């Protein structure tokens, strides 16, 4: 399926993945004809969200640069299926990203952007495919993410509840939590209303099993050993001071452990920086695109 807009056309792709899963992606064509050395931008989203969480960034990015962008739904999220897999370690999401890249951009330079669990996905990809990462990636933007969940204080009862959720039937709907709750949990000061509404819609549409299964994957996530491989290419780390899910201290660890990386800390911003600080994320991607 393809659509056309004032900035170009887009089409939905179905990509076969390990375990019989199908990864659903959207290709946003460049508004014009890109130069031969223009990278393809590939974007990975966070836990309980979907590729739609990147749409504000994609619109603003393509208004500034003539670039092709691909955003995809992580396994079990959005329109992507689970296949026969019962649980997906974050490590394996790196292989899903490799599958997406092989399908949508088998050659040529890349710029990678990852928000939250999407940033973890990129770290896992770099750790498992270091040669491809070093050879092809022009730059990486890691948004509100972490290499490990060390020092996190669990919410009372969450492990019990998420254990139940992880065993729910795959088709069982998510929980319709109120928008005000999402605003408090994942946004910072004075968030955009449209962003709060759209993020809430994505979260409430995420199946209960997906929420529960990935909760346990995130708890076990540890890609600290992959950060040297990430540092093979220029990396920007972005975080908000009001981010309670992936706090500033975890981004500082990324900055310290990824050779040559740059850290941007945004006062008053929360976890949903694709909505709260779209311009900052776009500027980081533009810098990576323009890098030679």
C-alpha positions as a Markdown table, in Angstrom:
| # | Residue | x | y | z |
|---|---|---|---|---|
| 1 | Unk | 0.0 | 0.0 | 0.0 |
| 2 | Unk | 1.4 | 3.4 | -0.9 |
| 3 | Unk | 0.3 | 7.0 | -0.4 |
| 4 | Unk | 1.4 | 10.3 | -1.8 |
| 5 | Unk | 1.8 | 13.6 | 0.1 |
| 6 | Unk | 3.2 | 17.1 | -0.6 |
| 7 | Unk | 6.6 | 15.9 | 0.7 |
| 8 | Unk | 6.7 | 12.6 | -1.3 |
| 9 | Unk | 5.2 | 9.2 | -1.2 |
| 10 | Unk | 5.2 | 6.4 | 1.4 |
| 11 | Unk | 4.5 | 2.7 | 1.3 |
| 12 | Unk | 4.0 | 0.0 | 3.8 |
| 13 | Unk | 6.4 | -3.0 | 3.6 |
| 14 | Unk | 6.0 | -6.5 | 5.1 |
| 15 | Unk | 9.3 | -8.0 | 5.9 |
| 16 | Unk | 9.7 | -11.8 | 6.9 |
| 17 | Unk | 11.7 | -12.2 | 10.1 |
| 18 | Unk | 13.0 | -15.1 | 12.2 |
| 19 | Unk | 10.5 | -17.4 | 13.8 |
| 20 | Unk | 7.8 | -16.8 | 11.2 |
| 21 | Unk | 7.2 | -13.2 | 12.3 |
| 22 | Unk | 6.4 | -10.3 | 9.9 |
| 23 | Unk | 7.9 | -6.9 | 10.5 |
| 24 | Unk | 5.8 | -4.1 | 9.2 |
| 25 | Unk | 7.7 | -1.0 | 8.1 |
| 26 | Unk | 6.9 | 2.3 | 6.3 |
| 27 | Unk | 9.2 | 3.7 | 3.7 |
| 28 | Unk | 9.0 | 7.5 | 3.4 |
| 29 | Unk | 10.5 | 8.3 | 0.0 |
| 30 | Unk | 12.7 | 11.4 | -0.3 |
| 31 | Unk | 10.8 | 14.5 | -1.5 |
| 32 | Unk | 13.1 | 14.7 | -4.5 |
| 33 | Unk | 16.1 | 12.8 | -5.9 |
| 34 | Unk | 18.8 | 12.4 | -3.2 |
| 35 | Unk | 22.5 | 12.7 | -4.0 |
| 36 | Unk | 24.2 | 9.3 | -4.5 |
| 37 | Unk | 25.9 | 9.4 | -1.1 |
| 38 | Unk | 22.8 | 10.3 | 0.9 |
| 39 | Unk | 22.2 | 7.8 | 3.6 |
| 40 | Unk | 19.0 | 6.0 | 4.3 |
| 41 | Unk | 17.6 | 6.8 | 7.8 |
| 42 | Unk | 16.3 | 3.8 | 9.7 |
| 43 | Unk | 14.3 | 4.5 | 13.0 |
| 44 | Unk | 13.4 | 2.1 | 15.8 |
| 45 | Unk | 10.7 | 2.9 | 18.4 |
| 46 | Unk | 10.3 | 2.3 | 22.1 |
| 47 | Unk | 8.4 | -0.2 | 24.3 |
| 48 | Unk | 4.6 | -0.2 | 23.9 |
| 49 | Unk | 4.8 | 2.4 | 21.1 |
| 50 | Unk | 4.9 | 2.1 | 17.3 |
| 51 | Unk | 6.6 | 3.5 | 14.3 |
| 52 | Unk | 4.1 | 6.4 | 14.5 |
| 53 | Unk | 6.0 | 7.8 | 17.4 |
| 54 | Unk | 8.6 | 8.9 | 14.9 |
| 55 | Unk | 6.2 | 10.7 | 12.5 |
| 56 | Unk | 6.8 | 14.3 | 13.9 |
| 57 | Unk | 10.5 | 13.8 | 13.4 |
| 58 | Unk | 10.2 | 12.3 | 9.9 |
| 59 | Unk | 8.0 | 15.2 | 8.7 |
| 60 | Unk | 10.4 | 17.8 | 10.1 |
| 61 | Unk | 13.5 | 15.9 | 8.9 |
| 62 | Unk | 12.2 | 15.6 | 5.3 |
| 63 | Unk | 11.4 | 19.3 | 5.3 |
| 64 | Unk | 15.1 | 20.0 | 5.9 |
| 65 | Unk | 16.8 | 17.2 | 4.0 |
| 66 | Unk | 16.1 | 15.3 | 0.8 |
| 67 | Unk | 16.4 | 11.9 | 2.5 |
| 68 | Unk | 14.7 | 8.5 | 2.4 |
| 69 | Unk | 13.4 | 7.3 | 5.8 |
| 70 | Unk | 12.3 | 3.9 | 7.0 |
| 71 | Unk | 10.5 | 3.4 | 10.3 |
| 72 | Unk | 9.3 | 0.0 | 11.5 |
| 73 | Unk | 7.2 | -1.6 | 14.2 |
| 74 | Unk | 9.2 | -3.8 | 16.6 |
| 75 | Unk | 8.2 | -7.4 | 16.9 |
| 76 | Unk | 4.8 | -7.7 | 18.6 |
| 77 | Unk | 4.1 | -4.0 | 18.3 |
| 78 | Unk | 1.8 | -2.1 | 15.9 |
| 79 | Unk | 1.3 | -4.2 | 12.8 |
| 80 | Unk | 4.3 | -6.5 | 13.3 |
| 81 | Unk | 3.6 | -10.0 | 14.5 |
| 82 | Unk | 5.3 | -12.3 | 17.0 |
| 83 | Unk | 5.6 | -15.4 | 14.9 |
| 84 | Unk | 6.4 | -18.5 | 16.9 |
| 85 | Unk | 8.6 | -16.6 | 19.4 |
| 86 | Unk | 7.2 | -16.5 | 23.0 |
| 87 | Unk | 9.5 | -13.9 | 24.3 |
| 88 | Unk | 12.0 | -11.6 | 22.6 |
| 89 | Unk | 15.3 | -10.7 | 24.4 |
| 90 | Unk | 16.4 | -7.2 | 23.5 |
| 91 | Unk | 19.5 | -8.8 | 22.1 |
| 92 | Unk | 17.4 | -10.4 | 19.4 |
| 93 | Unk | 15.8 | -7.1 | 18.4 |
| 94 | Unk | 19.3 | -6.3 | 17.0 |
| 95 | Unk | 18.9 | -9.2 | 14.6 |
| 96 | Unk | 15.4 | -7.9 | 13.7 |
| 97 | Unk | 17.0 | -4.6 | 12.8 |
| 98 | Unk | 19.6 | -6.3 | 10.7 |
| 99 | Unk | 16.7 | -8.1 | 8.9 |
| 100 | Unk | 15.0 | -4.7 | 8.3 |
| 101 | Unk | 18.2 | -3.2 | 7.0 |
| 102 | Unk | 18.8 | -6.1 | 4.6 |
| 103 | Unk | 15.3 | -5.7 | 3.2 |
| 104 | Unk | 15.1 | -1.9 | 2.9 |
| 105 | Unk | 18.7 | -0.8 | 2.4 |
| 106 | Unk | 20.9 | -3.7 | 1.5 |
| 107 | Unk | 23.8 | -1.4 | 0.5 |
| 108 | Unk | 24.8 | 2.2 | 0.9 |
| 109 | Unk | 25.3 | 4.5 | 4.0 |
| 110 | Unk | 22.9 | 4.5 | 6.9 |
| 111 | Unk | 21.9 | 6.8 | 9.7 |
| 112 | Unk | 20.3 | 5.0 | 12.7 |
| 113 | Unk | 17.9 | 6.6 | 15.2 |
| 114 | Unk | 16.5 | 4.7 | 18.3 |
| 115 | Unk | 14.2 | 5.9 | 21.0 |
| 116 | Unk | 14.1 | 4.1 | 24.3 |
| 117 | Unk | 13.9 | 0.3 | 23.5 |
| 118 | Unk | 14.8 | 1.4 | 19.9 |
| 119 | Unk | 18.1 | 2.7 | 21.1 |
| 120 | Unk | 18.7 | -0.5 | 22.9 |
| 121 | Unk | 18.0 | -2.3 | 19.7 |
| 122 | Unk | 20.7 | -0.3 | 17.9 |
| 123 | Unk | 23.2 | -1.1 | 20.6 |
| 124 | Unk | 22.4 | -4.8 | 20.2 |
| 125 | Unk | 22.7 | -4.5 | 16.4 |
| 126 | Unk | 26.2 | -2.9 | 16.7 |
| 127 | Unk | 27.3 | -5.6 | 19.2 |
| 128 | Unk | 26.2 | -8.5 | 17.0 |
| 129 | Unk | 27.1 | -7.0 | 13.6 |
| 130 | Unk | 30.1 | -4.8 | 14.4 |
| 131 | Unk | 31.6 | -4.9 | 10.9 |
| 132 | Unk | 28.4 | -3.9 | 9.1 |
| 133 | Unk | 27.8 | -1.2 | 11.7 |
| 134 | Unk | 31.3 | 0.3 | 11.3 |
| 135 | Unk | 31.3 | 0.0 | 7.5 |
| 136 | Unk | 27.8 | 1.4 | 6.8 |
| 137 | Unk | 26.6 | 3.6 | 9.6 |
| 138 | Unk | 27.4 | 7.3 | 9.1 |
| 139 | Unk | 26.0 | 8.3 | 12.5 |
| 140 | Unk | 23.7 | 7.2 | 15.3 |
| 141 | Unk | 21.2 | 9.1 | 17.5 |
| 142 | Unk | 20.2 | 7.5 | 20.8 |
| 143 | Unk | 17.2 | 9.1 | 22.4 |
| 144 | Unk | 16.1 | 8.5 | 26.0 |
| 145 | Unk | 17.6 | 5.1 | 26.3 |
| 146 | Unk | 20.1 | 3.0 | 28.3 |
| 147 | Unk | 22.6 | 0.1 | 27.9 |
| 148 | Unk | 21.3 | -1.5 | 31.1 |
| 149 | Unk | 18.6 | -1.0 | 33.7 |
| 150 | Unk | 21.0 | -1.0 | 36.7 |
| 151 | Unk | 19.8 | 0.7 | 39.9 |
| 152 | Unk | 16.1 | 0.9 | 38.8 |
| 153 | Unk | 13.7 | 0.8 | 41.7 |
| 154 | Unk | 10.8 | -1.5 | 40.9 |
| 155 | Unk | 7.2 | -0.3 | 41.3 |
| 156 | Unk | 5.4 | -2.3 | 43.9 |
| 157 | Unk | 3.4 | -5.2 | 42.3 |
| 158 | Unk | 4.7 | -4.6 | 38.8 |
| 159 | Unk | 6.6 | -7.9 | 38.5 |
| 160 | Unk | 3.4 | -9.8 | 39.5 |
| 161 | Unk | 1.2 | -7.8 | 37.1 |
| 162 | Unk | 3.6 | -8.0 | 34.2 |
| 163 | Unk | 4.0 | -11.8 | 34.8 |
| 164 | Unk | 0.2 | -12.1 | 34.3 |
| 165 | Unk | 0.3 | -9.8 | 31.3 |
| 166 | Unk | 3.0 | -11.8 | 29.6 |
| 167 | Unk | 0.9 | -14.9 | 29.7 |
| 168 | Unk | -2.2 | -13.2 | 28.1 |
| 169 | Unk | -3.3 | -14.4 | 24.7 |
| 170 | Unk | -1.5 | -12.5 | 21.9 |
| 171 | Unk | -4.7 | -11.0 | 20.7 |
| 172 | Unk | -5.8 | -9.8 | 24.1 |
| 173 | Unk | -6.1 | -6.0 | 24.1 |
| 174 | Unk | -4.0 | -3.6 | 26.1 |
| 175 | Unk | -5.2 | -1.7 | 29.2 |
| 176 | Unk | -7.1 | 1.6 | 28.5 |
| 177 | Unk | -5.1 | 3.7 | 31.1 |
| 178 | Unk | -6.1 | 7.3 | 31.3 |
| 179 | Unk | -4.2 | 10.0 | 29.3 |
| 180 | Unk | -3.4 | 11.9 | 32.4 |
| 181 | Unk | -1.5 | 8.9 | 33.8 |
| 182 | Unk | 0.6 | 8.7 | 30.6 |
| 183 | Unk | 1.3 | 12.4 | 30.7 |
| 184 | Unk | 2.7 | 12.1 | 34.3 |
| 185 | Unk | 4.7 | 9.0 | 33.6 |
| 186 | Unk | 6.4 | 9.7 | 30.3 |
| 187 | Unk | 6.3 | 13.4 | 29.5 |
| 188 | Unk | 8.0 | 16.4 | 31.1 |
| 189 | Unk | 6.9 | 20.0 | 31.6 |
| 190 | Unk | 4.3 | 21.5 | 29.3 |
| 191 | Unk | 4.1 | 18.6 | 26.8 |
| 192 | Unk | 2.3 | 19.1 | 23.4 |
| 193 | Unk | -1.3 | 18.0 | 23.6 |
| 194 | Unk | -1.2 | 16.2 | 20.3 |
| 195 | Unk | 1.9 | 14.3 | 21.4 |
| 196 | Unk | 0.3 | 13.2 | 24.7 |
| 197 | Unk | -2.8 | 12.1 | 22.8 |
| 198 | Unk | -0.9 | 10.2 | 20.1 |
| 199 | Unk | 1.4 | 8.4 | 22.5 |
| 200 | Unk | -1.5 | 7.4 | 24.7 |
| 201 | Unk | -3.3 | 5.9 | 21.6 |
| 202 | Unk | -0.2 | 3.9 | 20.7 |
| 203 | Unk | 0.3 | 2.6 | 24.3 |
| 204 | Unk | -3.3 | 1.6 | 24.8 |
| 205 | Unk | -3.4 | -0.2 | 21.4 |
| 206 | Unk | -0.3 | -2.3 | 22.4 |
| 207 | Unk | -1.4 | -5.9 | 23.3 |
| 208 | Unk | -1.1 | -6.9 | 26.9 |
| 209 | Unk | 1.2 | -9.8 | 26.1 |
| 210 | Unk | 3.6 | -7.5 | 24.3 |
| 211 | Unk | 3.7 | -5.2 | 27.3 |
| 212 | Unk | 4.4 | -8.1 | 29.7 |
| 213 | Unk | 6.9 | -10.0 | 27.6 |
| 214 | Unk | 9.1 | -7.0 | 26.9 |
| 215 | Unk | 8.9 | -5.8 | 30.5 |
| 216 | Unk | 10.9 | -8.9 | 31.4 |
| 217 | Unk | 13.2 | -8.5 | 28.4 |
| 218 | Unk | 14.0 | -4.9 | 29.4 |
| 219 | Unk | 14.7 | -6.0 | 33.0 |
| 220 | Unk | 17.4 | -8.4 | 31.6 |
| 221 | Unk | 18.8 | -6.0 | 29.1 |
| 222 | Unk | 22.5 | -5.4 | 29.2 |
| 223 | Unk | 24.4 | -4.1 | 26.2 |
| 224 | Unk | 27.3 | -2.4 | 28.0 |
| 225 | Unk | 29.7 | -4.7 | 26.2 |
| 226 | Unk | 28.4 | -3.4 | 22.8 |
| 227 | Unk | 29.1 | 0.3 | 23.5 |
| 228 | Unk | 32.6 | 0.1 | 22.1 |
| 229 | Unk | 31.2 | -1.2 | 18.8 |
| 230 | Unk | 28.6 | 1.7 | 18.9 |
| 231 | Unk | 31.5 | 4.1 | 19.3 |
| 232 | Unk | 33.0 | 3.0 | 15.9 |
| 233 | Unk | 30.7 | 5.6 | 14.4 |
| 234 | Unk | 29.8 | 9.2 | 15.6 |
| 235 | Unk | 27.0 | 9.0 | 18.2 |
| 236 | Unk | 24.7 | 11.6 | 19.8 |
| 237 | Unk | 22.9 | 10.8 | 23.1 |
| 238 | Unk | 19.9 | 12.8 | 24.0 |
| 239 | Unk | 17.9 | 12.8 | 27.3 |
| 240 | Unk | 15.5 | 15.0 | 29.3 |
| 241 | Unk | 16.0 | 15.9 | 33.0 |
| 242 | Unk | 12.4 | 14.9 | 33.7 |
| 243 | Unk | 12.8 | 11.4 | 32.2 |
| 244 | Unk | 11.8 | 9.0 | 34.9 |
| 245 | Unk | 11.9 | 5.8 | 32.7 |
| 246 | Unk | 15.5 | 6.2 | 31.4 |
| 247 | Unk | 17.0 | 8.9 | 33.7 |
| 248 | Unk | 19.9 | 11.1 | 32.9 |
| 249 | Unk | 22.4 | 9.0 | 34.8 |
| 250 | Unk | 22.0 | 6.2 | 32.3 |
| 251 | Unk | 22.6 | 8.5 | 29.4 |
| 252 | Unk | 25.7 | 9.8 | 31.1 |
| 253 | Unk | 26.9 | 6.2 | 31.3 |
| 254 | Unk | 26.3 | 5.9 | 27.6 |
| 255 | Unk | 28.3 | 9.1 | 27.0 |
| 256 | Unk | 31.2 | 7.8 | 29.1 |
| 257 | Unk | 31.3 | 4.3 | 27.6 |
| 258 | Unk | 30.7 | 5.2 | 23.9 |
| 259 | Unk | 34.0 | 6.6 | 22.6 |
| 260 | Unk | 33.7 | 10.0 | 21.1 |
| 261 | Unk | 29.9 | 10.4 | 21.8 |
| 262 | Unk | 28.2 | 13.7 | 22.5 |
| 263 | Unk | 25.6 | 14.1 | 25.2 |
| 264 | Unk | 22.7 | 16.6 | 25.1 |
| 265 | Unk | 20.6 | 17.0 | 28.3 |
| 266 | Unk | 17.3 | 18.9 | 27.9 |
| 267 | Unk | 16.0 | 20.7 | 31.0 |
| 268 | Unk | 12.3 | 20.0 | 31.8 |
| 269 | Unk | 11.8 | 17.4 | 29.1 |
| 270 | Unk | 10.6 | 13.8 | 29.7 |
| 271 | Unk | 10.9 | 10.5 | 28.0 |
| 272 | Unk | 8.9 | 11.2 | 24.8 |
| 273 | Unk | 11.5 | 13.4 | 23.1 |
| 274 | Unk | 10.3 | 12.6 | 19.6 |
| 275 | Unk | 7.2 | 14.8 | 20.6 |
| 276 | Unk | 8.7 | 17.0 | 23.3 |
| 277 | Unk | 12.0 | 18.0 | 21.5 |
| 278 | Unk | 11.4 | 17.1 | 17.9 |
| 279 | Unk | 13.7 | 19.9 | 16.7 |
| 280 | Unk | 16.6 | 18.7 | 18.8 |
| 281 | Unk | 16.2 | 15.1 | 17.5 |
| 282 | Unk | 15.9 | 16.4 | 13.9 |
| 283 | Unk | 19.1 | 18.5 | 14.3 |
| 284 | Unk | 21.0 | 15.5 | 15.5 |
| 285 | Unk | 19.8 | 13.4 | 12.6 |
| 286 | Unk | 20.7 | 16.2 | 10.1 |
| 287 | Unk | 24.2 | 16.4 | 11.6 |
| 288 | Unk | 24.6 | 12.6 | 11.0 |
| 289 | Unk | 23.2 | 12.8 | 7.5 |
| 290 | Unk | 25.5 | 15.7 | 6.5 |
| 291 | Unk | 28.6 | 14.0 | 7.9 |
| 292 | Unk | 31.0 | 12.7 | 5.3 |
